[in-house]
Amino acid sequence: MKYTKDKEFVGKMFDEISPSYDRLNHFLSGYQDNRWRKKAIKILGELQPSYNKILDLASGSGDLGIEFMKLHPQILYSVDISREMLKINDTKLSNDKNITLRAEAEHLPFADGVIDLCGVAFGVRNFQDLEECIREIARVIKPGGIFLTIEMFKPFKDTITNRSFKVYFEKVLPKLGNKLSNSKYAYDYLFESVDNFITVDSYNTLLMQNNFKFIKVKNNFLGIVHSVFAEKL
Ligand SMILES: C[S@@+](CC[C@H](N)C(=O)[O-])C[C@H]1O[C@@H](n2cnc3c(N)ncnc32)[C@H](O)[C@@H]1O
């Protein structure tokens, strides 16, 4: 597989793996992914008393959206480029507060400064033009609003644990994931997308350069999976 973040390719890939996405996400993360989302929601609840308009960007099948509902928003927008992921989102979050929209993170269908909280879980790594998306996210969040990112960043420490994890992640997980999802390449893409991504420090710098103020970073797993909290200036 030749690694690319072309939007059309990425959207089709997620369409293709959508039926097995949730099951494999939980299994391959050792059933930790929902724990990371829940911890982030707890921190968001401590940061501000309420969030009226929440945007779950690159929402996929809606696991972050389910957690966002616990913050009692007036409205939740679930936005993604994959039609098939959004169909699953619709069935999992079938209430009138959730609005699913097919749109690109590069061109969000919202006016300036209308969103109180935007969250992207395991999405920013897939964005074709990360900086353009960050600028667009900054545009739609209101001043004082919060931007949460949960992501697998490129590890900056070369420890024995990280090297062992890399063997699993590069050699074992793609074979297992491709087989279980009936995809020829989706889990090779997963490894490549993390290997070619930036560190959490570089990501924070990018946020600071684009109108965000640092709040905190939580290391969820091995200095790879982090939750990043930032405030729109
Ligand atoms: C790994 S899934 C994460 C889904 C979900 N947030 C979760 O926590 O499980 C990444 C999602 O990002 C979406 N995506 C990738 N590039 C996108 C873009 N440019 N704009 C909007 N969504 C995008 C994909 O379609 C896919 O559903």
The ligand as an SDF file (V2000), in Angstrom:
LIG
                    3D

 27 29  0  0  0  0  0  0  0  0999 V2000
  -10.2990    6.6190   13.1230 C   0  0  0  0  0  0  0  0  0  0  0  0
  -11.8860    7.2540   12.7200 S   0  0  0  0  0  0  0  0  0  0  0  0
  -12.3650    7.9970   14.2520 C   0  0  0  0  0  0  0  0  0  0  0  0
  -13.8470    7.9780   14.4590 C   0  0  0  0  0  0  0  0  0  0  0  0
  -14.3330    8.4430   15.8370 C   0  0  0  0  0  0  0  0  0  0  0  0
  -14.0230    9.8280   16.0880 N   0  0  0  0  0  0  0  0  0  0  0  0
  -13.8410    7.5770   16.9490 C   0  0  0  0  0  0  0  0  0  0  0  0
  -13.4480    8.1030   17.9910 O   0  0  0  0  0  0  0  0  0  0  0  0
  -13.8910    6.3460   16.8290 O   0  0  0  0  0  0  0  0  0  0  0  0
  -11.4460    8.6580   11.7340 C   0  0  0  0  0  0  0  0  0  0  0  0
  -12.6290    9.3350   11.0620 C   0  0  0  0  0  0  0  0  0  0  0  0
  -12.1590   10.5440   10.4470 O   0  0  0  0  0  0  0  0  0  0  0  0
  -12.9240   10.7680    9.2700 C   0  0  0  0  0  0  0  0  0  0  0  0
  -12.1970   11.7410    8.4420 N   0  0  0  0  0  0  0  0  0  0  0  0
  -10.9860   11.5910    7.8640 C   0  0  0  0  0  0  0  0  0  0  0  0
  -10.6350   12.7020    7.1930 N   0  0  0  0  0  0  0  0  0  0  0  0
  -11.6590   13.5920    7.3680 C   0  0  0  0  0  0  0  0  0  0  0  0
  -11.8700   14.9380    6.9290 C   0  0  0  0  0  0  0  0  0  0  0  0
  -10.9830   15.5640    6.1590 N   0  0  0  0  0  0  0  0  0  0  0  0
  -13.0080   15.5540    7.3040 N   0  0  0  0  0  0  0  0  0  0  0  0
  -13.9360   14.9070    8.0830 C   0  0  0  0  0  0  0  0  0  0  0  0
  -13.7850   13.6310    8.5190 N   0  0  0  0  0  0  0  0  0  0  0  0
  -12.6500   12.9820    8.1730 C   0  0  0  0  0  0  0  0  0  0  0  0
  -13.0320    9.3640    8.6780 C   0  0  0  0  0  0  0  0  0  0  0  0
  -14.0420    9.2500    7.7140 O   0  0  0  0  0  0  0  0  0  0  0  0
  -13.2630    8.5050    9.9320 C   0  0  0  0  0  0  0  0  0  0  0  0
  -14.6290    8.3090   10.1950 O   0  0  0  0  0  0  0  0  0  0  0  0
  1  2  1  0
  2  3  1  0
  2 10  1  0
  3  4  1  0
  4  5  1  0
  5  6  1  0
  5  7  1  0
  7  8  2  0
  7  9  1  0
 10 11  1  0
 11 12  1  0
 11 26  1  0
 12 13  1  0
 13 14  1  0
 13 24  1  0
 14 15  1  0
 14 23  1  0
 15 16  2  0
 16 17  1  0
 17 18  1  0
 17 23  2  0
 18 19  1  0
 18 20  2  0
 20 21  1  0
 21 22  2  0
 22 23  1  0
 24 25  1  0
 24 26  1  0
 26 27  1  0
M  CHG  2   2   1   9  -1
M  END
$$$$
